[in-house]
Amino acid sequence: MFNVGPGEIMIVGVLALVLFGPKKLPELGKALGQGLGNFKKSLTDAQSELKTALEVEEKQSTQEDSAKPQA
C-alpha cells in the first residue's frame, strides 16, 4: 500500500528518537496507540448506530407497506 521497506522504517524510527528523545518516545507511542484505539471504537460505534437506524427505518417502511390497502 505505502511501499515502505525496513530501511525507511528505521530512518523514521531514528528521526523520531532524535526529535523526541528516548524518554518521550514511549509516551508518544502510548498516546498514539490510545488514540488509534479510541478512533476504532468510535468508528465501530458509528457503524453500529447506522446499522440500527437503517434496520428501524426498514421495519417502518415494511409496516407502512403492509398497512396500505391492496388495490
PyMOL Python script that loads the backbone (N, CA, C, O; Angstrom):
from pymol import cmd

cmd.read_pdbstr("""\
ATOM      1  N   MET A   1       0.832  -1.186   0.000  1.00  0.00           N
ATOM      2  CA  MET A   1       0.000   0.000   0.000  1.00  0.00           C
ATOM      3  C   MET A   1       0.878   1.252   0.000  1.00  0.00           C
ATOM      4  O   MET A   1       0.727   2.110  -0.870  1.00  0.00           O
ATOM      5  N   PHE A   2       1.785   1.364   0.957  1.00  0.00           N
ATOM      6  CA  PHE A   2       2.645   2.535   1.015  1.00  0.00           C
ATOM      7  C   PHE A   2       4.027   2.246   0.455  1.00  0.00           C
ATOM      8  O   PHE A   2       4.816   3.169   0.251  1.00  0.00           O
ATOM      9  N   ASN A   3       4.336   0.960   0.200  1.00  0.00           N
ATOM     10  CA  ASN A   3       5.625   0.552  -0.336  1.00  0.00           C
ATOM     11  C   ASN A   3       6.775   1.059   0.531  1.00  0.00           C
ATOM     12  O   ASN A   3       7.711   1.685   0.033  1.00  0.00           O
ATOM     13  N   VAL A   4       6.695   0.783   1.830  1.00  0.00           N
ATOM     14  CA  VAL A   4       7.714   1.202   2.791  1.00  0.00           C
ATOM     15  C   VAL A   4       8.496  -0.030   3.213  1.00  0.00           C
ATOM     16  O   VAL A   4       7.928  -1.015   3.685  1.00  0.00           O
ATOM     17  N   GLY A   5       9.814   0.041   3.035  1.00  0.00           N
ATOM     18  CA  GLY A   5      10.666  -1.083   3.390  1.00  0.00           C
ATOM     19  C   GLY A   5      11.274  -0.919   4.769  1.00  0.00           C
ATOM     20  O   GLY A   5      11.027   0.076   5.451  1.00  0.00           O
ATOM     21  N   PRO A   6      12.078  -1.908   5.183  1.00  0.00           N
ATOM     22  CA  PRO A   6      12.704  -1.856   6.509  1.00  0.00           C
ATOM     23  C   PRO A   6      13.654  -0.669   6.673  1.00  0.00           C
ATOM     24  O   PRO A   6      13.768  -0.113   7.765  1.00  0.00           O
ATOM     25  N   GLY A   7      14.327  -0.286   5.605  1.00  0.00           N
ATOM     26  CA  GLY A   7      15.238   0.860   5.674  1.00  0.00           C
ATOM     27  C   GLY A   7      14.515   2.152   5.995  1.00  0.00           C
ATOM     28  O   GLY A   7      14.965   2.940   6.827  1.00  0.00           O
ATOM     29  N   GLU A   8      13.397   2.362   5.332  1.00  0.00           N
ATOM     30  CA  GLU A   8      12.615   3.576   5.576  1.00  0.00           C
ATOM     31  C   GLU A   8      12.039   3.587   6.983  1.00  0.00           C
ATOM     32  O   GLU A   8      11.977   4.633   7.629  1.00  0.00           O
ATOM     33  N   ILE A   9      11.620   2.419   7.455  1.00  0.00           N
ATOM     34  CA  ILE A   9      11.082   2.337   8.816  1.00  0.00           C
ATOM     35  C   ILE A   9      12.164   2.678   9.837  1.00  0.00           C
ATOM     36  O   ILE A   9      11.898   3.368  10.821  1.00  0.00           O
ATOM     37  N   MET A  10      13.378   2.195   9.604  1.00  0.00           N
ATOM     38  CA  MET A  10      14.490   2.515  10.516  1.00  0.00           C
ATOM     39  C   MET A  10      14.789   4.009  10.510  1.00  0.00           C
ATOM     40  O   MET A  10      15.042   4.596  11.562  1.00  0.00           O
ATOM     41  N   ILE A  11      14.762   4.625   9.334  1.00  0.00           N
ATOM     42  CA  ILE A  11      15.032   6.065   9.243  1.00  0.00           C
ATOM     43  C   ILE A  11      13.982   6.850  10.023  1.00  0.00           C
ATOM     44  O   ILE A  11      14.319   7.780  10.755  1.00  0.00           O
ATOM     45  N   VAL A  12      12.729   6.485   9.872  1.00  0.00           N
ATOM     46  CA  VAL A  12      11.656   7.162  10.608  1.00  0.00           C
ATOM     47  C   VAL A  12      11.843   6.963  12.105  1.00  0.00           C
ATOM     48  O   VAL A  12      11.661   7.901  12.882  1.00  0.00           O
ATOM     49  N   GLY A  13      12.203   5.756  12.517  1.00  0.00           N
ATOM     50  CA  GLY A  13      12.439   5.479  13.936  1.00  0.00           C
ATOM     51  C   GLY A  13      13.581   6.294  14.504  1.00  0.00           C
ATOM     52  O   GLY A  13      13.472   6.832  15.606  1.00  0.00           O
ATOM     53  N   VAL A  14      14.676   6.392  13.766  1.00  0.00           N
ATOM     54  CA  VAL A  14      15.828   7.179  14.226  1.00  0.00           C
ATOM     55  C   VAL A  14      15.458   8.653  14.299  1.00  0.00           C
ATOM     56  O   VAL A  14      15.823   9.334  15.258  1.00  0.00           O
ATOM     57  N   LEU A  15      14.741   9.153  13.301  1.00  0.00           N
ATOM     58  CA  LEU A  15      14.315  10.559  13.329  1.00  0.00           C
ATOM     59  C   LEU A  15      13.406  10.837  14.521  1.00  0.00           C
ATOM     60  O   LEU A  15      13.540  11.872  15.174  1.00  0.00           O
ATOM     61  N   ALA A  16      12.490   9.932  14.807  1.00  0.00           N
ATOM     62  CA  ALA A  16      11.606  10.108  15.960  1.00  0.00           C
ATOM     63  C   ALA A  16      12.412  10.101  17.246  1.00  0.00           C
ATOM     64  O   ALA A  16      12.140  10.883  18.156  1.00  0.00           O
ATOM     65  N   LEU A  17      13.397   9.227  17.326  1.00  0.00           N
ATOM     66  CA  LEU A  17      14.243   9.158  18.514  1.00  0.00           C
ATOM     67  C   LEU A  17      15.028  10.449  18.698  1.00  0.00           C
ATOM     68  O   LEU A  17      15.153  10.943  19.819  1.00  0.00           O
ATOM     69  N   VAL A  18      15.555  10.998  17.613  1.00  0.00           N
ATOM     70  CA  VAL A  18      16.325  12.248  17.693  1.00  0.00           C
ATOM     71  C   VAL A  18      15.412  13.420  18.042  1.00  0.00           C
ATOM     72  O   VAL A  18      15.766  14.257  18.873  1.00  0.00           O
ATOM     73  N   LEU A  19      14.248  13.483  17.417  1.00  0.00           N
ATOM     74  CA  LEU A  19      13.347  14.616  17.640  1.00  0.00           C
ATOM     75  C   LEU A  19      12.730  14.620  19.037  1.00  0.00           C
ATOM     76  O   LEU A  19      12.642  15.671  19.671  1.00  0.00           O
ATOM     77  N   PHE A  20      12.304  13.460  19.516  1.00  0.00           N
ATOM     78  CA  PHE A  20      11.560  13.412  20.766  1.00  0.00           C
ATOM     79  C   PHE A  20      12.360  12.897  21.951  1.00  0.00           C
ATOM     80  O   PHE A  20      11.963  13.112  23.096  1.00  0.00           O
ATOM     81  N   GLY A  21      13.457  12.234  21.708  1.00  0.00           N
ATOM     82  CA  GLY A  21      14.283  11.725  22.799  1.00  0.00           C
ATOM     83  C   GLY A  21      13.783  10.392  23.319  1.00  0.00           C
ATOM     84  O   GLY A  21      12.620  10.034  23.132  1.00  0.00           O
ATOM     85  N   PRO A  22      14.677   9.656  23.977  1.00  0.00           N
ATOM     86  CA  PRO A  22      14.314   8.312  24.437  1.00  0.00           C
ATOM     87  C   PRO A  22      13.279   8.303  25.565  1.00  0.00           C
ATOM     88  O   PRO A  22      12.570   7.310  25.730  1.00  0.00           O
ATOM     89  N   LYS A  23      13.176   9.374  26.337  1.00  0.00           N
ATOM     90  CA  LYS A  23      12.211   9.398  27.443  1.00  0.00           C
ATOM     91  C   LYS A  23      10.798   9.714  26.952  1.00  0.00           C
ATOM     92  O   LYS A  23       9.821   9.196  27.492  1.00  0.00           O
ATOM     93  N   LYS A  24      10.695  10.545  25.949  1.00  0.00           N
ATOM     94  CA  LYS A  24       9.386  10.982  25.459  1.00  0.00           C
ATOM     95  C   LYS A  24       8.779   9.996  24.453  1.00  0.00           C
ATOM     96  O   LYS A  24       7.560   9.952  24.285  1.00  0.00           O
ATOM     97  N   LEU A  25       9.621   9.212  23.792  1.00  0.00           N
ATOM     98  CA  LEU A  25       9.152   8.322  22.734  1.00  0.00           C
ATOM     99  C   LEU A  25       8.139   7.277  23.215  1.00  0.00           C
ATOM    100  O   LEU A  25       7.129   7.079  22.539  1.00  0.00           O
ATOM    101  N   PRO A  26       8.360   6.600  24.351  1.00  0.00           N
ATOM    102  CA  PRO A  26       7.337   5.642  24.812  1.00  0.00           C
ATOM    103  C   PRO A  26       5.999   6.305  25.148  1.00  0.00           C
ATOM    104  O   PRO A  26       4.938   5.724  24.918  1.00  0.00           O
ATOM    105  N   GLU A  27       6.055   7.513  25.688  1.00  0.00           N
ATOM    106  CA  GLU A  27       4.822   8.244  25.994  1.00  0.00           C
ATOM    107  C   GLU A  27       4.056   8.567  24.710  1.00  0.00           C
ATOM    108  O   GLU A  27       2.831   8.449  24.658  1.00  0.00           O
ATOM    109  N   LEU A  28       4.793   8.975  23.678  1.00  0.00           N
ATOM    110  CA  LEU A  28       4.150   9.281  22.403  1.00  0.00           C
ATOM    111  C   LEU A  28       3.554   8.027  21.771  1.00  0.00           C
ATOM    112  O   LEU A  28       2.464   8.069  21.201  1.00  0.00           O
ATOM    113  N   GLY A  29       4.269   6.921  21.875  1.00  0.00           N
ATOM    114  CA  GLY A  29       3.754   5.659  21.347  1.00  0.00           C
ATOM    115  C   GLY A  29       2.484   5.230  22.058  1.00  0.00           C
ATOM    116  O   GLY A  29       1.530   4.770  21.430  1.00  0.00           O
ATOM    117  N   LYS A  30       2.482   5.384  23.376  1.00  0.00           N
ATOM    118  CA  LYS A  30       1.297   5.025  24.162  1.00  0.00           C
ATOM    119  C   LYS A  30       0.113   5.916  23.781  1.00  0.00           C
ATOM    120  O   LYS A  30      -1.003   5.429  23.595  1.00  0.00           O
ATOM    121  N   ALA A  31       0.363   7.215  23.666  1.00  0.00           N
ATOM    122  CA  ALA A  31      -0.703   8.147  23.302  1.00  0.00           C
ATOM    123  C   ALA A  31      -1.233   7.849  21.897  1.00  0.00           C
ATOM    124  O   ALA A  31      -2.438   7.919  21.656  1.00  0.00           O
ATOM    125  N   LEU A  32      -0.340   7.521  20.984  1.00  0.00           N
ATOM    126  CA  LEU A  32      -0.756   7.188  19.622  1.00  0.00           C
ATOM    127  C   LEU A  32      -1.607   5.921  19.617  1.00  0.00           C
ATOM    128  O   LEU A  32      -2.630   5.856  18.935  1.00  0.00           O
ATOM    129  N   GLY A  33      -1.185   4.931  20.369  1.00  0.00           N
ATOM    130  CA  GLY A  33      -1.954   3.687  20.467  1.00  0.00           C
ATOM    131  C   GLY A  33      -3.332   3.907  21.059  1.00  0.00           C
ATOM    132  O   GLY A  33      -4.317   3.351  20.572  1.00  0.00           O
ATOM    133  N   GLN A  34      -3.409   4.718  22.110  1.00  0.00           N
ATOM    134  CA  GLN A  34      -4.709   5.011  22.721  1.00  0.00           C
ATOM    135  C   GLN A  34      -5.600   5.789  21.759  1.00  0.00           C
ATOM    136  O   GLN A  34      -6.805   5.549  21.679  1.00  0.00           O
ATOM    137  N   GLY A  35      -4.996   6.719  21.035  1.00  0.00           N
ATOM    138  CA  GLY A  35      -5.763   7.492  20.060  1.00  0.00           C
ATOM    139  C   GLY A  35      -6.331   6.615  18.959  1.00  0.00           C
ATOM    140  O   GLY A  35      -7.489   6.767  18.570  1.00  0.00           O
ATOM    141  N   LEU A  36      -5.514   5.696  18.457  1.00  0.00           N
ATOM    142  CA  LEU A  36      -5.995   4.779  17.427  1.00  0.00           C
ATOM    143  C   LEU A  36      -7.091   3.864  17.968  1.00  0.00           C
ATOM    144  O   LEU A  36      -8.061   3.565  17.272  1.00  0.00           O
ATOM    145  N   GLY A  37      -6.930   3.425  19.207  1.00  0.00           N
ATOM    146  CA  GLY A  37      -7.954   2.586  19.831  1.00  0.00           C
ATOM    147  C   GLY A  37      -9.274   3.322  19.973  1.00  0.00           C
ATOM    148  O   GLY A  37     -10.337   2.767  19.693  1.00  0.00           O
ATOM    149  N   ASN A  38      -9.205   4.578  20.410  1.00  0.00           N
ATOM    150  CA  ASN A  38     -10.421   5.392  20.543  1.00  0.00           C
ATOM    151  C   ASN A  38     -11.078   5.627  19.183  1.00  0.00           C
ATOM    152  O   ASN A  38     -12.302   5.597  19.058  1.00  0.00           O
ATOM    153  N   PHE A  39     -10.243   5.861  18.169  1.00  0.00           N
ATOM    154  CA  PHE A  39     -10.770   6.078  16.818  1.00  0.00           C
ATOM    155  C   PHE A  39     -11.496   4.833  16.316  1.00  0.00           C
ATOM    156  O   PHE A  39     -12.595   4.932  15.771  1.00  0.00           O
ATOM    157  N   LYS A  40     -10.888   3.669  16.497  1.00  0.00           N
ATOM    158  CA  LYS A  40     -11.517   2.421  16.056  1.00  0.00           C
ATOM    159  C   LYS A  40     -12.823   2.169  16.804  1.00  0.00           C
ATOM    160  O   LYS A  40     -13.803   1.718  16.212  1.00  0.00           O
ATOM    161  N   LYS A  41     -12.838   2.462  18.110  1.00  0.00           N
ATOM    162  CA  LYS A  41     -14.056   2.269  18.904  1.00  0.00           C
ATOM    163  C   LYS A  41     -15.153   3.211  18.415  1.00  0.00           C
ATOM    164  O   LYS A  41     -16.307   2.804  18.277  1.00  0.00           O
ATOM    165  N   SER A  42     -14.799   4.460  18.155  1.00  0.00           N
ATOM    166  CA  SER A  42     -15.784   5.425  17.663  1.00  0.00           C
ATOM    167  C   SER A  42     -16.327   5.000  16.307  1.00  0.00           C
ATOM    168  O   SER A  42     -17.523   5.130  16.044  1.00  0.00           O
ATOM    169  N   LEU A  43     -15.456   4.495  15.452  1.00  0.00           N
ATOM    170  CA  LEU A  43     -15.875   4.041  14.133  1.00  0.00           C
ATOM    171  C   LEU A  43     -16.832   2.859  14.243  1.00  0.00           C
ATOM    172  O   LEU A  43     -17.836   2.798  13.533  1.00  0.00           O
ATOM    173  N   THR A  44     -16.521   1.928  15.127  1.00  0.00           N
ATOM    174  CA  THR A  44     -17.390   0.771  15.346  1.00  0.00           C
ATOM    175  C   THR A  44     -18.745   1.207  15.900  1.00  0.00           C
ATOM    176  O   THR A  44     -19.786   0.705  15.477  1.00  0.00           O
ATOM    177  N   ASP A  45     -18.725   2.144  16.847  1.00  0.00           N
ATOM    178  CA  ASP A  45     -19.980   2.649  17.416  1.00  0.00           C
ATOM    179  C   ASP A  45     -20.833   3.338  16.353  1.00  0.00           C
ATOM    180  O   ASP A  45     -22.048   3.148  16.305  1.00  0.00           O
ATOM    181  N   ALA A  46     -20.194   4.138  15.502  1.00  0.00           N
ATOM    182  CA  ALA A  46     -20.929   4.842  14.452  1.00  0.00           C
ATOM    183  C   ALA A  46     -21.540   3.852  13.464  1.00  0.00           C
ATOM    184  O   ALA A  46     -22.679   4.025  13.032  1.00  0.00           O
ATOM    185  N   GLN A  47     -20.785   2.816  13.108  1.00  0.00           N
ATOM    186  CA  GLN A  47     -21.318   1.801  12.199  1.00  0.00           C
ATOM    187  C   GLN A  47     -22.505   1.080  12.827  1.00  0.00           C
ATOM    188  O   GLN A  47     -23.492   0.794  12.150  1.00  0.00           O
ATOM    189  N   SER A  48     -22.407   0.789  14.114  1.00  0.00           N
ATOM    190  CA  SER A  48     -23.489   0.102  14.816  1.00  0.00           C
ATOM    191  C   SER A  48     -24.747   0.966  14.855  1.00  0.00           C
ATOM    192  O   SER A  48     -25.850   0.472  14.619  1.00  0.00           O
ATOM    193  N   GLU A  49     -24.583   2.252  15.151  1.00  0.00           N
ATOM    194  CA  GLU A  49     -25.729   3.160  15.192  1.00  0.00           C
ATOM    195  C   GLU A  49     -26.379   3.290  13.817  1.00  0.00           C
ATOM    196  O   GLU A  49     -27.605   3.310  13.701  1.00  0.00           O
ATOM    197  N   LEU A  50     -25.557   3.378  12.784  1.00  0.00           N
ATOM    198  CA  LEU A  50     -26.087   3.493  11.428  1.00  0.00           C
ATOM    199  C   LEU A  50     -26.856   2.233  11.042  1.00  0.00           C
ATOM    200  O   LEU A  50     -27.929   2.312  10.444  1.00  0.00           O
ATOM    201  N   LYS A  51     -26.309   1.086  11.384  1.00  0.00           N
ATOM    202  CA  LYS A  51     -26.980  -0.179  11.074  1.00  0.00           C
ATOM    203  C   LYS A  51     -28.321  -0.268  11.799  1.00  0.00           C
ATOM    204  O   LYS A  51     -29.322  -0.688  11.218  1.00  0.00           O
ATOM    205  N   THR A  52     -28.332   0.129  13.070  1.00  0.00           N
ATOM    206  CA  THR A  52     -29.569   0.102  13.850  1.00  0.00           C
ATOM    207  C   THR A  52     -30.607   1.048  13.248  1.00  0.00           C
ATOM    208  O   THR A  52     -31.779   0.693  13.128  1.00  0.00           O
ATOM    209  N   ALA A  53     -30.176   2.248  12.873  1.00  0.00           N
ATOM    210  CA  ALA A  53     -31.099   3.220  12.291  1.00  0.00           C
ATOM    211  C   ALA A  53     -31.669   2.703  10.972  1.00  0.00           C
ATOM    212  O   ALA A  53     -32.857   2.876  10.701  1.00  0.00           O
ATOM    213  N   LEU A  54     -30.838   2.074  10.159  1.00  0.00           N
ATOM    214  CA  LEU A  54     -31.321   1.531   8.892  1.00  0.00           C
ATOM    215  C   LEU A  54     -32.309   0.387   9.112  1.00  0.00           C
ATOM    216  O   LEU A  54     -33.293   0.266   8.382  1.00  0.00           O
ATOM    217  N   GLU A  55     -32.051  -0.446  10.108  1.00  0.00           N
ATOM    218  CA  GLU A  55     -32.971  -1.543  10.409  1.00  0.00           C
ATOM    219  C   GLU A  55     -34.324  -1.009  10.874  1.00  0.00           C
ATOM    220  O   GLU A  55     -35.368  -1.528  10.477  1.00  0.00           O
ATOM    221  N   VAL A  56     -34.310   0.023  11.711  1.00  0.00           N
ATOM    222  CA  VAL A  56     -35.560   0.622  12.196  1.00  0.00           C
ATOM    223  C   VAL A  56     -36.328   1.226  11.028  1.00  0.00           C
ATOM    224  O   VAL A  56     -37.541   1.047  10.918  1.00  0.00           O
ATOM    225  N   GLU A  57     -35.624   1.938  10.159  1.00  0.00           N
ATOM    226  CA  GLU A  57     -36.280   2.553   9.006  1.00  0.00           C
ATOM    227  C   GLU A  57     -36.865   1.489   8.078  1.00  0.00           C
ATOM    228  O   GLU A  57     -37.954   1.663   7.532  1.00  0.00           O
ATOM    229  N   GLU A  58     -36.140   0.396   7.906  1.00  0.00           N
ATOM    230  CA  GLU A  58     -36.632  -0.688   7.052  1.00  0.00           C
ATOM    231  C   GLU A  58     -37.888  -1.324   7.643  1.00  0.00           C
ATOM    232  O   GLU A  58     -38.830  -1.633   6.914  1.00  0.00           O
ATOM    233  N   LYS A  59     -37.905  -1.520   8.959  1.00  0.00           N
ATOM    234  CA  LYS A  59     -39.087  -2.085   9.617  1.00  0.00           C
ATOM    235  C   LYS A  59     -40.288  -1.157   9.461  1.00  0.00           C
ATOM    236  O   LYS A  59     -41.405  -1.609   9.208  1.00  0.00           O
ATOM    237  N   GLN A  60     -40.047   0.150   9.617  1.00  0.00           N
ATOM    238  CA  GLN A  60     -41.146   1.107   9.494  1.00  0.00           C
ATOM    239  C   GLN A  60     -41.709   1.111   8.076  1.00  0.00           C
ATOM    240  O   GLN A  60     -42.926   1.136   7.891  1.00  0.00           O
ATOM    241  N   SER A  61     -40.835   1.087   7.084  1.00  0.00           N
ATOM    242  CA  SER A  61     -41.332   1.106   5.705  1.00  0.00           C
ATOM    243  C   SER A  61     -42.054  -0.194   5.372  1.00  0.00           C
ATOM    244  O   SER A  61     -43.017  -0.183   4.605  1.00  0.00           O
ATOM    245  N   THR A  62     -41.607  -1.308   5.931  1.00  0.00           N
ATOM    246  CA  THR A  62     -42.289  -2.587   5.719  1.00  0.00           C
ATOM    247  C   THR A  62     -43.667  -2.566   6.360  1.00  0.00           C
ATOM    248  O   THR A  62     -44.632  -3.060   5.777  1.00  0.00           O
ATOM    249  N   GLN A  63     -43.766  -1.996   7.560  1.00  0.00           N
ATOM    250  CA  GLN A  63     -45.053  -1.909   8.249  1.00  0.00           C
ATOM    251  C   GLN A  63     -46.004  -0.990   7.493  1.00  0.00           C
ATOM    252  O   GLN A  63     -47.197  -1.279   7.390  1.00  0.00           O
ATOM    253  N   GLU A  64     -45.482   0.120   6.962  1.00  0.00           N
ATOM    254  CA  GLU A  64     -46.323   1.045   6.206  1.00  0.00           C
ATOM    255  C   GLU A  64     -46.830   0.384   4.929  1.00  0.00           C
ATOM    256  O   GLU A  64     -47.986   0.568   4.547  1.00  0.00           O
ATOM    257  N   ASP A  65     -45.967  -0.385   4.269  1.00  0.00           N
ATOM    258  CA  ASP A  65     -46.375  -1.061   3.038  1.00  0.00           C
ATOM    259  C   ASP A  65     -47.444  -2.109   3.312  1.00  0.00           C
ATOM    260  O   ASP A  65     -48.368  -2.275   2.516  1.00  0.00           O
ATOM    261  N   SER A  66     -47.329  -2.814   4.424  1.00  0.00           N
ATOM    262  CA  SER A  66     -48.315  -3.852   4.738  1.00  0.00           C
ATOM    263  C   SER A  66     -49.625  -3.246   5.244  1.00  0.00           C
ATOM    264  O   SER A  66     -50.670  -3.892   5.158  1.00  0.00           O
ATOM    265  N   ALA A  67     -49.590  -2.023   5.768  1.00  0.00           N
ATOM    266  CA  ALA A  67     -50.798  -1.376   6.281  1.00  0.00           C
ATOM    267  C   ALA A  67     -51.624  -0.747   5.161  1.00  0.00           C
ATOM    268  O   ALA A  67     -52.811  -0.485   5.352  1.00  0.00           O
ATOM    269  N   LYS A  68     -51.021  -0.500   3.999  1.00  0.00           N
ATOM    270  CA  LYS A  68     -51.755   0.096   2.885  1.00  0.00           C
ATOM    271  C   LYS A  68     -52.738  -0.927   2.324  1.00  0.00           C
ATOM    272  O   LYS A  68     -52.421  -2.112   2.214  1.00  0.00           O
ATOM    273  N   PRO A  69     -53.932  -0.459   1.973  1.00  0.00           N
ATOM    274  CA  PRO A  69     -54.920  -1.396   1.397  1.00  0.00           C
ATOM    275  C   PRO A  69     -54.474  -1.849   0.008  1.00  0.00           C
ATOM    276  O   PRO A  69     -53.932  -1.069  -0.775  1.00  0.00           O
ATOM    277  N   GLN A  70     -54.713  -3.108  -0.271  1.00  0.00           N
ATOM    278  CA  GLN A  70     -54.368  -3.668  -1.573  1.00  0.00           C
ATOM    279  C   GLN A  70     -55.437  -3.263  -2.587  1.00  0.00           C
ATOM    280  O   GLN A  70     -56.628  -3.301  -2.277  1.00  0.00           O
ATOM    281  N   ALA A  71     -55.028  -2.879  -3.779  1.00  0.00           N
ATOM    282  CA  ALA A  71     -55.988  -2.454  -4.806  1.00  0.00           C
ATOM    283  C   ALA A  71     -56.438  -3.603  -5.661  1.00  0.00           C
ATOM    284  O   ALA A  71     -57.246  -3.415  -6.571  1.00  0.00           O
TER     285      ALA A  71
END
""", "prot")
cmd.dss("prot")
cmd.show_as("cartoon", "prot")
cmd.util.cbc("prot")
cmd.orient("prot")
